[in-house]
Amino acid sequence: SEVKKGLKKFQKVMKKNNISFIGGNQSCFIFVNLENIKKYNYIIKNLKKNNIYVRGNWPKPYNNYILISGTYFKQFNIFTNKFIKIFNSFSLYE
């Protein structure tokens, strides 16, 4: 399906960038570990600037995670590119 195709590509990009995640194989979502609250806040803020909303505010030990739901491949590809750009820009921000 389109959703699974998008999730598979996202998983591949996460692995390539050494970003830990859970899910996407048996589910239509991926739970991404953003490592610390500073990076979490930076990424959430910058995704919102791009009108991208993800689910967060999870209890410990998942308080640095965001939930990303699968969608059609083309949309997921656009999201993936924006997410990685924002994720990688965090090191410039620090």
C-alpha positions in Angstrom: 0.0 0.0 0.0 1.0 3.6 -0.4 1.1 4.1 3.4 3.5 1.1 4.0 5.7 2.3 1.1 6.0 5.8 2.7 6.7 4.2 6.1 9.4 2.0 4.7 11.1 4.9 3.0 10.9 6.9 6.2 12.5 4.0 8.2 15.3 3.8 5.7 16.0 7.6 6.0 15.9 7.3 9.9 18.4 4.5 9.8 20.7 6.4 7.4 20.6 9.4 9.8 21.1 7.2 12.9 17.7 8.3 14.4 16.1 5.7 16.6 12.5 4.8 16.1 9.8 2.2 17.0 7.1 0.9 14.7 6.1 1.1 11.1 6.3 -2.6 10.4 3.0 -3.9 11.8 1.5 -0.4 12.4 0.7 2.7 10.3 2.8 5.0 12.5 6.4 5.5 13.7 7.5 6.6 17.1 10.7 8.7 16.7 13.1 9.4 19.5 14.4 13.0 19.4 16.9 12.2 22.2 16.5 15.3 24.5 13.9 17.9 25.3 15.9 20.7 23.6 16.0 18.9 20.3 12.3 17.8 20.8 11.2 21.4 21.3 13.2 22.7 18.4 11.9 20.1 15.9 8.2 20.5 17.1 8.5 24.3 16.8 9.9 24.1 13.3 7.5 21.5 12.1 4.6 23.7 13.2 6.2 26.6 11.2 5.7 24.3 8.2 2.1 23.5 9.2 3.2 20.0 10.2 1.7 18.7 13.4 2.9 15.6 15.1 1.8 14.0 18.3 4.0 14.5 21.4 3.8 15.1 25.1 4.2 11.4 26.0 4.9 10.4 29.5 8.4 9.2 30.6 10.4 7.4 29.3 8.9 8.5 25.9 8.8 12.3 26.6 11.4 12.9 23.8 9.4 11.0 21.2 7.0 12.1 18.6 4.4 10.0 16.8 4.2 10.2 13.0 1.3 8.7 11.2 1.6 7.2 7.8 0.0 8.8 4.8 0.2 8.6 1.0 3.8 8.1 -0.4 4.0 11.5 -2.1 2.9 13.4 1.1 5.2 11.2 3.3 8.1 11.9 1.0 7.6 15.7 1.4 7.3 15.3 5.2 10.5 13.1 5.3 12.5 15.7 3.4 11.3 18.6 5.7 11.8 16.5 8.8 15.4 15.6 8.0 16.2 19.2 7.0 14.9 20.4 10.4 16.5 17.6 12.3 19.9 18.2 10.7 19.6 22.0 11.2 19.4 21.5 15.0 23.2 21.1 15.2 23.5 24.6 13.6 21.1 25.9 16.2 23.0 24.6 19.2 
